[in-house]
Amino acid sequence: MTKDECKKIVIEIIADIAPDEDLSDVKPDVRLRDQLELDSMDFLDIVMELRKRYQIEVPEADYIQLASLDSCAEYLTPKFDALV
């Protein structure tokens, strides 16, 4: 899986969790919570969806790795690759 594919998956999950958010101009290097109206429960929902849909576990200590789209891709791409 490429990092761009990983970013697309994260955007799809956010679209399901926060359908009213405009995700057309999400900057990949800016914290998601700074550019979208996501609260801590929304963030936990993202983590839960990663587990439910893709069986990817994100330990609480690693939540900071999911701050931006770029950091999500950096952290999650190897995890997706390990699933294959």
Steps between C-alpha positions, in 0.01 A plus 500: 500500500623847417492792738245673275272196522537507876407869512193425290390233750540744790297763313227242429482412869481868599225553239297221662559631853450870424283517186450876531873577474636637174791267424578638155788718619659309787867595523712187548758662728262682738350334806156364416351641820628847406328501161189294568250513780600166647479445873665227702202266450525544122868417522424185700241409237774518235716262704203267553415499128860411413468202732152400382556538126866405467596322826765766565567561866626842601624506860406810696868595525507525118194724457728800446623325183154558349503877538519593129433319174874479434572353841205260462644376172849469650370300796225293335653402164735237652208366706286459187793335323538253788139386451568361154 
